[in-house]
């Protein structure tokens, strides 16, 4: 496995070209979601060239050859469904793997689950959904991959999900416990159940889900205050994106890419 110290650093890397596939279907929050990526990448990679594609609503997909990184963002639908737009996203993943085996891909939340599904993993309902900043315990491989968290073995990310990947798909290594972060053996696909792009401002947009997920709303002042404090908790989103920017420049392992199922 390749880690930060195992390849020479380019002192003047070119600005990364990043494509973000927005997968939320008919969501009024798309402009705010897009803005969250602009904010975080503006902080950690000010020269980055960002392009957004409405993959769910308009069937837009990037040409992988034009980008250093393709991000499959979160969504508001069940990743186990087989609606037409979901199958098109599956086909896009298969195309990238088959035709651009060295292309770097990041999956976030729904993107993490969907990549898992395409590679044969099961997606299951959680006993208790996650919302707000959560501490994630890294595996030993995860400690090596995320140097900023090597000492503590913990990263903290905004969460907003009620489904999860049951176990890592074949040829993917868990970087965190609980199926939270995966890296494929070719060092080209990195996925997160959490949201490194989300800040508290963006996380607040979906607080209304507390009613159907947890059975409480703003009237329950004690529960609401606890959740608000969790959303406002300091997290590692910026550090994760710094690591991703570094990872973009790491070579693949040159392995034959396993084909999605």
HELIX and SHEET records of a PDB file:
HELIX    1   1 UNK A    4  UNK A    6  5                                   3    
HELIX    2   2 UNK A   30  UNK A   44  1                                  15    
HELIX    3   3 UNK A   55  UNK A   58  1                                   4    
HELIX    4   4 UNK A   64  UNK A   66  5                                   3    
HELIX    5   5 UNK A   84  UNK A   99  1                                  16    
HELIX    6   6 UNK A  110  UNK A  118  1                                   9    
HELIX    7   7 UNK A  140  UNK A  145  1                                   6    
HELIX    8   8 UNK A  147  UNK A  149  5                                   3    
HELIX    9   9 UNK A  177  UNK A  179  5                                   3    
HELIX   10  10 UNK A  200  UNK A  203  1                                   4    
HELIX   11  11 UNK A  204  UNK A  209  5                                   6    
HELIX   12  12 UNK A  210  UNK A  214  1                                   5    
HELIX   13  13 UNK A  221  UNK A  231  1                                  11    
HELIX   14  14 UNK A  237  UNK A  248  1                                  12    
SHEET    1   A 7 UNK A  49  UNK A  54  0                                        
SHEET    2   A 7 UNK A  17  UNK A  22  1                                        
SHEET    3   A 7 UNK A  69  UNK A  72  1                                        
SHEET    4   A 7 UNK A 104  UNK A 108  1                                        
SHEET    5   A 7 UNK A 189  UNK A 192  1                                        
SHEET    6   A 7 UNK A 181  UNK A 184 -1                                        
SHEET    7   A 7 UNK A 172  UNK A 174 -1                                        
SHEET    1   B 2 UNK A 123  UNK A 137  0                                        
SHEET    2   B 2 UNK A 154  UNK A 165 -1                                        
END                                                                             
